[in-house]
Amino acid sequence: MEKGAEEKFWTVLRLRKASLCVLIVRYAKRTDDHQWLLQHKDVTDFDSRRHLAMMMFPELKEDYEDLHEMLIDRSQLLAESFEYIVHAESDTLHVGLFMEFKNEEATGPGVLREWFFLVTQAIFDPQNALFVACPSDRRRFYPNPASKVDPMHLDYFTFSGRVIALALMHKVQVGIVFDRVFFLQLAGMHISLEDIRDADPCLYSSCKQILQMDPEFIDSDALGLTFVREVEELGSIKVVELCPGGKGIVVNSKNREKYVNLLIQHHFVTSISDPVSRFARGFSDILNPGEQKLFFRSLELEDLDWMLYGSESAICVEDWKAHTEYSSYKETDPQISWFWEIVGRMSADQRKVLLFFWTSVKYLPVEGFRGLASQLYIYKSTEPHDHLPSSHTCFYRLCFPPYPSMAIMQDRLRVITQEHVGCSFGTW
């Protein structure tokens, strides 16, 4: 190859980035080798990287006879979901999932979307001690070093990896994101001081101070630091050496960078290596073979944020309205005008609850309503005016009777936009 030809090639692709990304999304196939592209993320954008990453999952089949069936008691959501998912052969999870809650008639994709959201919230609930939320961004999580208090914690990390991979495969936004230290380990990459800023702001600040201190001051041993770390386990403090003989090695101006690096590695790598490994194993169970690290390496952290969390923007009523069609109602009917006026006056939280009631989607894709699987629909029902709206979440349908006044409609919508009502429905 001519000297410099490869760099010229990539330079041309960077100049033609927009066109290249369109071609990737339109024509890239699962059978193609994409590694050469994935290694040069600067020639791709979010849509093309997401497209290439999603092709690392098996293609969902529509064979309803082979779906992995789950019947879950809401009061035992986490424990029963664990049994269904962690003990399943990975091949059976590739086909698809059929989800039903006990004593409820609802079935179908809407219920499955609700289950993904609820089980993910349970997995990442700090009270369950599996994951730790970052102090500066409570949406971000990494494995809890203290999770070992539960003898089954590693099996739950395998389960967690499978659930997150399945949510991605089914294109369900679950409302959580990973911290950088977790993301980098899943990608098999090194963690630096700057990477821990969100996960542990206090440790980050302390390490920065140690590195920036006057050499004479730190060489005076005024800090009294040695190559050890104090770890709390079951209410007691345990001293762990960061390297052999660490108790006898004093931190000074010559070895402080090594000390900081070892401290970070122990805190964010060694102490959670088993949970990360088991999460990665569970995630890999859902991917095509051998692509776990490649999946994460092919994405930026922000890409994964958008895929897992979805849009961080407030729900846009005009976008919502533009992606809604009507059955037996016309856009000019007073009930439709009242409806959108009421929605326009709702709080951000009320809109989220209404959207969840209507579709079982709590977090929109990053593209907004355009990214959903279909249009939304408003149907005219024949129920009496004293009845509340109902929903068929599988088909994104909201149904309500022709209420005689805006005040009555507002009262009915107020009832279903209460969190405990909108997030526990039984329609299909």
C-alpha positions as CSV (number, residue, x, y, z in Angstrom):
1,M,0.0,0.0,0.0
2,E,1.2,3.5,-0.8
3,K,2.7,5.3,2.2
4,G,0.1,7.4,3.8
5,A,-2.7,5.9,1.7
6,E,-4.6,4.5,4.8
7,E,-4.6,7.9,6.5
8,K,-5.8,9.5,3.2
9,F,-8.6,7.0,3.1
10,W,-9.8,7.8,6.6
11,T,-9.5,11.6,5.9
12,V,-11.8,11.2,2.9
13,L,-14.3,9.3,5.0
14,R,-14.3,12.0,7.6
15,L,-15.0,14.6,4.9
16,R,-17.9,12.4,3.7
17,K,-19.1,11.5,7.2
18,A,-22.7,12.4,6.7
19,S,-23.1,10.4,3.5
20,L,-21.2,7.4,5.0
21,C,-23.5,7.4,8.0
22,V,-26.6,7.4,5.8
23,L,-25.2,4.4,3.8
24,I,-24.4,2.5,7.0
25,V,-28.0,2.9,8.4
26,R,-29.6,2.0,5.0
27,Y,-27.4,-0.9,3.8
28,A,-25.2,-2.4,6.5
29,K,-26.2,-6.0,7.2
30,R,-25.7,-8.5,10.0
31,T,-23.6,-10.7,7.8
32,D,-21.1,-7.9,7.0
33,D,-17.8,-7.3,8.9
34,H,-18.1,-3.9,10.6
35,Q,-15.0,-4.1,12.8
36,W,-12.9,-1.8,10.6
37,L,-15.6,0.9,10.9
38,L,-16.2,0.4,14.6
39,Q,-12.5,1.0,15.3
40,H,-12.8,4.6,13.8
41,K,-15.8,6.2,15.6
42,D,-14.8,9.6,14.3
43,V,-16.2,8.7,10.9
44,T,-19.6,7.7,12.3
45,D,-22.4,9.4,14.2
46,F,-24.9,8.2,16.9
47,D,-27.4,6.7,14.4
48,S,-24.8,4.7,12.5
49,R,-23.0,3.5,15.7
50,R,-26.3,2.4,17.2
51,H,-27.3,0.6,14.0
52,L,-24.0,-1.3,13.9
53,A,-24.2,-2.1,17.6
54,M,-27.8,-3.3,17.4
55,M,-26.8,-5.8,14.7
56,M,-24.7,-7.6,17.3
57,F,-28.0,-8.8,18.8
58,P,-29.9,-11.7,17.3
59,E,-32.8,-10.7,15.1
60,L,-36.1,-10.9,17.1
61,K,-38.3,-13.5,15.6
62,E,-42.1,-13.2,15.4
63,D,-42.7,-16.9,16.2
64,Y,-45.2,-16.7,19.0
65,E,-45.1,-20.4,19.7
66,D,-41.5,-20.3,20.8
67,L,-41.7,-17.1,23.0
68,H,-40.2,-17.4,26.5
69,E,-43.3,-17.0,28.7
70,M,-43.3,-15.3,32.1
71,L,-46.1,-15.0,34.6
72,I,-45.1,-12.5,37.3
73,D,-46.7,-11.5,40.6
74,R,-46.2,-7.8,40.9
75,S,-45.5,-8.2,44.7
76,Q,-42.7,-10.6,43.9
77,L,-41.4,-8.8,40.8
78,L,-37.7,-9.0,41.2
79,A,-37.5,-12.5,42.7
80,E,-39.8,-14.1,40.1
81,S,-38.3,-12.2,37.2
82,F,-34.9,-13.5,38.4
83,E,-36.1,-17.1,38.3
84,Y,-37.5,-16.8,34.8
85,I,-34.5,-15.0,33.3
86,V,-31.4,-16.3,35.0
87,H,-32.3,-20.0,34.6
88,A,-33.4,-19.8,31.0
89,E,-31.2,-21.0,28.2
90,S,-29.9,-18.0,26.3
91,D,-31.2,-19.4,23.0
92,T,-34.8,-19.3,24.4
93,L,-34.3,-15.6,25.3
94,H,-33.2,-14.7,21.7
95,V,-36.6,-15.7,20.3
96,G,-38.6,-13.2,22.2
97,L,-40.6,-12.7,25.5
98,F,-44.2,-13.1,26.4
99,M,-45.1,-11.3,29.6
100,E,-48.2,-11.4,31.8
101,F,-48.8,-10.2,35.4
102,K,-50.8,-12.5,37.7
103,N,-54.5,-11.8,38.0
104,E,-54.4,-9.3,35.2
105,E,-55.8,-9.7,31.7
106,A,-53.3,-7.5,29.9
107,T,-50.7,-9.2,27.6
108,G,-48.6,-8.2,24.7
109,P,-45.8,-5.7,23.9
110,G,-47.2,-3.0,26.2
111,V,-47.0,-5.2,29.2
112,L,-43.5,-6.3,28.2
113,R,-42.4,-2.7,28.0
114,E,-43.9,-2.1,31.5
115,W,-42.1,-5.1,32.9
116,F,-38.7,-3.9,31.5
117,F,-39.2,-0.5,33.1
118,L,-40.3,-1.9,36.5
119,V,-37.7,-4.7,36.8
120,T,-34.9,-2.3,35.8
121,Q,-36.0,0.2,38.5
122,A,-36.0,-2.7,41.0
123,I,-32.5,-3.9,39.9
124,F,-31.0,-0.5,40.3
125,D,-32.9,0.5,43.4
126,P,-30.1,1.3,45.9
127,Q,-32.0,-0.6,48.7
128,N,-31.3,-3.8,46.8
129,A,-27.6,-3.1,47.2
130,L,-26.6,-4.3,43.7
131,F,-25.7,-0.9,42.3
132,V,-24.6,2.5,43.6
133,A,-25.9,5.7,42.3
134,C,-23.4,8.5,41.5
135,P,-23.7,11.4,44.0
136,S,-23.6,14.0,41.2
137,D,-26.0,12.3,38.8
138,R,-28.5,9.9,40.4
139,R,-29.4,8.4,37.0
140,R,-25.9,6.9,36.8
141,F,-24.9,3.6,38.4
142,Y,-22.0,1.2,38.9
143,P,-21.8,-2.1,40.8
144,N,-21.8,-1.8,44.6
145,P,-18.6,-3.2,46.1
146,A,-20.7,-4.1,49.2
147,S,-23.1,-6.3,47.2
148,K,-21.3,-9.4,48.4
149,V,-23.4,-9.2,51.6
150,D,-26.0,-11.2,49.5
151,P,-24.7,-14.7,48.8
152,M,-26.6,-14.7,45.5
153,H,-25.3,-11.3,44.4
154,L,-23.2,-12.6,41.5
155,D,-26.2,-14.5,40.1
156,Y,-28.2,-11.3,40.3
157,F,-25.5,-9.5,38.3
158,T,-25.8,-12.2,35.6
159,F,-29.5,-11.6,35.6
160,S,-29.0,-7.8,35.5
161,G,-26.7,-8.1,32.4
162,R,-29.3,-10.2,30.7
163,V,-32.2,-7.8,31.5
164,I,-30.3,-4.8,30.2
165,A,-29.2,-6.5,27.0
166,L,-32.8,-7.7,26.4
167,A,-34.1,-4.2,27.0
168,L,-31.7,-2.9,24.4
169,M,-32.6,-5.7,22.0
170,H,-36.3,-4.9,22.4
171,K,-35.6,-1.1,22.1
172,V,-37.1,-0.2,25.4
173,Q,-35.8,2.9,27.3
174,V,-35.5,2.0,30.9
175,G,-34.6,5.3,32.5
176,I,-31.1,4.5,33.9
177,V,-27.6,5.0,32.6
178,F,-24.2,3.6,33.5
179,D,-21.4,5.5,35.1
180,R,-18.2,5.9,33.1
181,V,-16.2,3.5,35.4
182,F,-18.7,0.8,34.7
183,F,-19.0,1.5,30.9
184,L,-15.2,1.5,30.5
185,Q,-14.8,-1.9,32.3
186,L,-17.4,-3.5,30.1
187,A,-15.5,-2.2,27.1
188,G,-12.2,-3.6,28.6
189,M,-10.6,-0.2,28.8
190,H,-8.4,1.5,31.5
191,I,-9.9,3.8,34.1
192,S,-8.1,7.1,34.8
193,L,-8.5,9.7,37.5
194,E,-10.8,11.9,35.3
195,D,-13.1,8.9,34.8
196,I,-14.0,8.7,38.5
197,R,-15.2,12.3,38.8
198,D,-19.0,11.4,38.9
199,A,-18.7,8.1,40.7
200,D,-16.8,9.5,43.7
201,P,-16.3,13.3,43.7
202,C,-14.6,13.2,47.1
203,L,-12.0,10.6,46.1
204,Y,-11.5,12.5,42.8
205,S,-10.9,15.8,44.7
206,S,-8.5,14.1,47.2
207,C,-6.4,12.5,44.5
208,K,-6.2,15.7,42.5
209,Q,-4.9,17.5,45.6
210,I,-2.3,14.8,46.3
211,L,-1.0,15.1,42.7
212,Q,-0.9,18.9,42.9
213,M,0.7,19.3,46.3
214,D,4.1,21.0,46.7
215,P,6.7,18.2,46.5
216,E,8.4,19.3,49.7
217,F,5.2,19.2,51.7
218,I,4.3,15.7,50.6
219,D,7.8,14.5,51.1
220,S,7.6,15.7,54.7
221,D,5.1,12.9,55.3
222,A,2.6,15.5,56.7
223,L,-0.2,13.5,55.2
224,G,0.9,10.2,56.8
225,L,-0.2,8.2,53.7
226,T,1.0,4.7,52.9
227,F,0.0,2.3,50.0
228,V,-3.1,1.1,51.8
229,R,-6.8,1.6,51.5
230,E,-9.4,1.4,54.3
231,V,-12.5,-0.6,53.3
232,E,-15.7,-0.9,55.3
233,E,-17.1,-4.4,55.4
234,L,-20.1,-5.4,57.4
235,G,-19.7,-2.4,59.7
236,S,-16.0,-2.8,60.4
237,I,-13.0,-1.2,58.8
238,K,-10.5,-3.4,57.0
239,V,-7.1,-2.2,55.9
240,V,-6.1,-3.5,52.4
241,E,-2.6,-3.1,50.9
242,L,-2.6,-1.6,47.4
243,C,0.6,-3.5,46.6
244,P,2.8,-6.1,48.4
245,G,4.3,-4.5,51.5
246,G,2.0,-1.4,51.0
247,K,1.8,-0.7,54.7
248,G,5.5,0.1,54.8
249,I,5.6,2.3,51.6
250,V,5.2,6.0,52.4
251,V,3.6,8.1,49.7
252,N,6.0,10.8,48.4
253,S,6.4,13.1,45.4
254,K,8.1,10.4,43.4
255,N,5.5,7.6,43.9
256,R,2.3,9.6,44.4
257,E,1.1,9.0,40.8
258,K,1.5,5.3,41.3
259,Y,-0.4,5.5,44.6
260,V,-3.3,7.4,43.1
261,N,-3.5,4.9,40.2
262,L,-3.4,1.9,42.5
263,L,-6.1,3.5,44.7
264,I,-8.4,4.1,41.8
265,Q,-7.8,0.6,40.4
266,H,-8.6,-1.0,43.7
267,H,-11.6,1.1,44.4
268,F,-13.2,0.9,41.0
269,V,-11.8,-2.3,39.4
270,T,-10.5,-4.9,41.9
271,S,-13.4,-4.4,44.4
272,I,-16.1,-4.9,41.7
273,S,-14.3,-7.2,39.2
274,D,-16.5,-10.2,40.0
275,P,-19.8,-8.3,39.6
276,V,-18.6,-6.6,36.4
277,S,-17.5,-10.0,35.0
278,R,-20.9,-11.6,35.8
279,F,-22.9,-8.7,34.4
280,A,-20.8,-8.9,31.2
281,R,-21.4,-12.6,31.1
282,G,-25.2,-12.1,31.3
283,F,-25.0,-9.4,28.7
284,S,-23.0,-11.6,26.4
285,D,-25.6,-14.4,26.7
286,I,-28.0,-12.2,24.7
287,L,-25.5,-10.9,22.1
288,N,-24.2,-12.8,19.2
289,P,-21.2,-14.9,20.3
290,G,-18.0,-13.0,21.2
291,E,-19.2,-9.4,20.8
292,Q,-19.6,-8.1,24.4
293,K,-16.5,-5.9,24.5
294,L,-16.9,-4.9,20.9
295,F,-20.4,-3.8,21.6
296,F,-19.3,-1.3,24.3
297,R,-16.2,-0.3,22.4
298,S,-18.2,0.6,19.4
299,L,-20.2,3.1,21.3
300,E,-19.5,6.4,23.1
301,L,-20.9,6.6,26.7
302,E,-23.4,9.2,25.5
303,D,-24.6,6.7,22.8
304,L,-25.4,4.1,25.4
305,D,-27.1,6.9,27.5
306,W,-29.5,7.6,24.7
307,M,-30.2,3.9,24.0
308,L,-30.9,3.1,27.7
309,Y,-32.4,6.3,29.0
310,G,-33.8,7.9,25.8
311,S,-34.5,11.6,25.5
312,E,-33.7,13.9,28.4
313,S,-35.8,16.7,26.9
314,A,-39.2,17.5,28.3
315,I,-42.1,15.9,26.4
316,C,-43.0,18.2,23.5
317,V,-46.8,18.4,23.2
318,E,-46.6,19.6,19.5
319,D,-44.4,16.5,18.7
320,W,-46.9,14.3,20.6
321,K,-49.8,15.8,18.7
322,A,-48.0,15.5,15.3
323,H,-47.6,11.7,15.9
324,T,-51.2,11.1,17.0
325,E,-54.1,9.9,14.8
326,Y,-57.8,9.7,15.6
327,S,-60.5,7.0,15.2
328,S,-64.2,8.1,15.3
329,Y,-62.9,11.5,16.4
330,K,-61.8,14.3,14.1
331,E,-59.0,16.7,14.9
332,T,-61.5,19.6,14.9
333,D,-63.8,18.0,17.5
334,P,-64.0,19.9,20.8
335,Q,-63.0,16.9,22.8
336,I,-59.7,16.7,20.9
337,S,-59.1,20.5,21.2
338,W,-59.8,20.2,25.0
339,F,-57.5,17.2,25.3
340,W,-54.5,18.9,23.9
341,E,-55.1,22.1,25.8
342,I,-55.3,20.1,29.0
343,V,-52.1,18.2,28.2
344,G,-50.4,21.5,27.4
345,R,-51.1,22.7,30.9
346,M,-49.9,19.5,32.6
347,S,-46.7,19.3,34.6
348,A,-43.7,17.3,33.1
349,D,-44.4,14.5,35.5
350,Q,-48.1,14.3,34.7
351,R,-47.3,14.1,31.0
352,K,-44.9,11.2,31.7
353,V,-47.6,9.3,33.6
354,L,-50.1,9.9,30.8
355,L,-47.7,8.7,28.2
356,F,-47.0,5.6,30.3
357,F,-50.7,5.0,30.8
358,W,-51.2,5.3,27.1
359,T,-48.2,3.4,25.8
360,S,-46.3,1.8,28.7
361,V,-43.4,4.0,27.5
362,K,-42.0,6.3,30.3
363,Y,-38.9,7.5,28.5
364,L,-39.1,8.5,24.8
365,P,-36.4,7.5,22.4
366,V,-33.8,10.2,21.7
367,E,-35.7,11.0,18.4
368,G,-38.9,11.7,20.4
369,F,-42.2,10.3,19.2
370,R,-40.7,9.7,15.8
371,G,-38.6,6.9,17.3
372,L,-41.6,4.9,18.7
373,A,-42.6,1.7,17.0
374,S,-45.8,3.3,15.6
375,Q,-48.1,6.3,15.6
376,L,-50.3,6.9,18.7
377,Y,-54.1,6.8,18.5
378,I,-57.0,8.4,20.2
379,Y,-60.2,6.3,19.9
380,K,-63.8,7.4,20.8
381,S,-65.2,4.9,23.2
382,T,-68.9,4.3,23.9
383,E,-68.5,4.2,27.6
384,P,-70.7,6.6,29.8
385,H,-69.3,10.0,30.5
386,D,-68.6,9.1,34.2
387,H,-66.0,6.5,33.0
388,L,-62.2,7.2,33.0
389,P,-60.1,6.9,29.8
390,S,-58.7,3.5,29.1
391,S,-55.7,2.4,27.1
392,H,-54.6,-0.5,24.8
393,T,-50.9,-0.1,25.4
394,C,-49.8,-2.7,22.8
395,F,-51.3,-0.6,20.1
396,Y,-50.6,2.8,21.6
397,R,-54.3,3.5,21.9
398,L,-56.0,5.9,24.3
399,C,-59.8,5.7,24.5
400,F,-62.3,8.1,26.1
401,P,-66.0,8.9,25.6
402,P,-67.0,12.3,24.2
403,Y,-67.0,14.1,27.5
404,P,-69.6,17.0,27.5
405,S,-67.3,19.6,28.9
406,M,-63.6,20.5,29.2
407,A,-64.0,20.5,33.0
408,I,-65.2,16.9,33.1
409,M,-62.4,15.8,30.8
410,Q,-59.8,17.6,32.9
411,D,-61.1,15.8,36.0
412,R,-61.0,12.4,34.4
413,L,-57.4,13.0,33.1
414,R,-56.4,14.3,36.5
415,V,-57.3,10.9,38.0
416,I,-55.3,8.8,35.5
417,T,-52.2,11.1,35.7
418,Q,-51.7,10.3,39.4
419,E,-48.6,8.2,39.6
420,H,-50.2,5.2,41.4
421,V,-53.0,5.0,38.8
422,G,-51.1,5.7,35.6
423,C,-48.4,3.2,36.4
424,S,-50.6,0.2,37.3
425,F,-53.1,-0.5,34.6
426,G,-54.6,-3.7,33.3
427,T,-55.6,-3.0,29.7
428,W,-54.0,-4.7,26.8
